[in-house]
Amino acid sequence: MKNNKKKIRVVGAGLAGCEAAWQIAEAGVEVELIEMKPERFTPAHKSPLFAELVCSNSLKAARVDSAAGLLKEEMRRLGSICMPAADSSSVAAGGALAVDRDKFSEFITEKIKNHKNITLKNATVGEIPTDCITVIATGPLTDGGLADKICSLTGENNLSFFDAAAPIVIRESIDMESAFFASRYGKGDGDYINCPMNKEEYTEFYNALVTAESAPVHNFDRPINVYEGCMPIEILAKRGEDTIRFGPLKPVGLRDPKTGHRPWAVVQLRSENSKATMFNLVGFQTNLKFGEQKRVFSMIPALKNAEFVRYGVMHRNTFINSPKLLNKNLSLKQNGNIFFAGQLSGVEGYMESAASGIVAGINALRCLNDQQPLILPDYTMIGAMLCYITDSTVENFQPMGANFGIIPPLLEVIRDKRERYGALAKRSLDWFESNKNILK
């Protein structure tokens, strides 16, 4: 990329903002990086360092034939600053890549602060800069003033809310011998996968659900109000054994074609993406611990071998309606000089946020230099994730992290999961290997 002395501004020095700033600065372009710390802190942040890891110090699986491992390998191929930081600060964690969080942040902070093309500005941004190309990467706890301006810019009424998301499973892991396609009363085109339970199966599932362990809630995640429609399935169930059977699990209007009878209870699964490779559990927003979700929801006969690509979460969150608002290069549809990255753009997870920052930084550069944007193919992990968050057909958008469910399947059917994931990873990395020149 050509050297251009015009400036690009990056707002936020979290994982995404640092990755974006690094990409731009390494290309020889001046960056103004604006960060409100240490003048101000969000309720979740305590350290003055950049790229602070707020919760876990794990960056998830390291092996390349895992979704998280493939994501990180793709980041390495794109010149990530977070990956050498993680390598230099890693701690023993079995098959995961975990880090000393202070050393991780110190590494990135030192690199960013000492880069000749990066100028730091400690300030709280109250207005969205429109005088130059800008990457906004202010995270899931974006300051109220800036959040209001983003609302005004995007035409959305509210960005900050108590987020309730249901688990998502991979389509090919659903046992269709124990399920059937149908819509209630025969309406529609059989859009739902229905997972029936008889009385005995339901009773066993119900007892496990109401006694399962919930995840702790941080103070900054506590909701002011939880609407009835967002009530955790486990809380709703505690109102009585038949409550959810007359609610989200109601079998009314459905008949199991295998028996000809209406089931005792039915869990409906709805397609999560246009390719129908992932399905969410309708009405199953939950605050159960991830391990408990796997244990309890796998008691549903059709989900006994289900692969969960996202577990249910309930927390305060801030993100834009990316499928409606963003182009595939992560720029705003109504203003191509403004890019969004990180959790604010609708990705979920440390490395996912960082990866989106890399792509936003590269595309901000390409915008500056009047070059074609970098749109990674949807069979790469980063490409699939960004394709998902900018897919205009996605309804009721919720944040998405790296998982193999968002990647188009292979032409060849591979039953062994580890082998299948390895083949998907190879397909992605083969593309990176063949396209080194366009990635420079």
C-alpha positions, 0 to 999 in steps of 0.5 A: 500500500502506498505511503500517504500522509493523510491521517486516519482516526481510531476511537478506542484502544481495546483489542479491535482499536489497537489492531486497526491502529497497528495495521494503519501505522505499519502501512506508513499512514499516520494514526490518531488513536483516541482513548478515554483511559486513564482519564475515565474508565468503564465499570468493567475496566480497571487498568490504564493499559491498552487491550485490557482483558476484562474477564477471562485470560483465555483466548480459547483453543490453540489447535488450528482444527478448532474454530478459535484456533483457525481464527487466530491463525488467520489473524497471524496471516494478516499481521496481527499485533495481538498474536505476538503479544499472546505468544510472548505472555502465554501461560500453561493452559492445556490445549488453550492459549491463555495469557498473563493478562498484564503482560499481554496488555503491556506488550501491546501498549508498548508497541502502540505507544512507541510506534512513530506513526501513532499519535495518542490522545487521551479524551472522551469522544462525544462526537463522531469525527467526520473530518477524516476516515475513522474507525470506531472501536469503543466496545460493549460498554461504549460511553453514553455520550458517544452511544447517543451520537452513534444512535443519531448517526445510524438512526437507531433508537437505542444501542445499550440494553440487556441482551438475551440470546438463545443457544445455537446449534449446528444443523448437521448435528441435530438428530432428525430421526428424533425431529421433524420440519413443520410450522404450527397449523401447517402455516409456512413452509415447515420453517422450524425443526421441531424437537418433540418430547414425551411426558417422561422425557419432558419431566426429566428435562424440566427437573434438570433445568430448574436445578441447573446452576446459573452463571454469576452476573457482574455488577455492570451486567445487572439489568434494570428491567428484564422484559417478560419476552426476555425471561431466562427459560430456567426462571420461567420454568420455576413458575411451575412445571407446565409454564414452559409447556404452555409457553415456548415449548407448547405443542399446539398446532403440531403433530409428529409425523412418526406417531400422528399425535401431538407431542407432550412438549416441543422445542422449536429450532429456527434457522439462524442464517440464510444458508440454514447451517445453524439453528437457534433454540426458540425461547431459550434465552438463558443465564445458565453456565455454559457447561450446564446448558450443554448438559441440560439441553442435550437431554432434548432427544433431537439434541443429544449429540448437538454441537453448540456454536454459541451458548445462551447469554444474558448481559448488558451489551452495546452493538449496532444493527450491523446487517442493516447498517454496515457494508461488507468492508465494515464501513457505514452504508450511509457514510463510507468513511466511518468504519466499525470494529470490535464488539460494537460491530456485533462480533463476540469474543476477544479474538473476534473483536481483534480480528474485526479490528484488523479488517477494519484497519485494512479497509480504512487504509484501502478507502484512503488509497482508493483501493478495492476493499478486502472482503475475505471469502466466507469459507475463511473464519474471519470472512464467515464471521464478518459475512454473518454480521453484515448479512442483510437477511439476518433477523433479530440480530445477535452478536456472533463469535467464531464457530464452524457453523457459519462456514459453508459446508464442504462438498464432501460429507465428512462424518468425523467432526475433528476430521471435518473441522481439519478439512474446513481449516485447510480450505481456509488456510489454502486461500491465505497461502494462495493470496499472500500478494493481495494481503500485503 
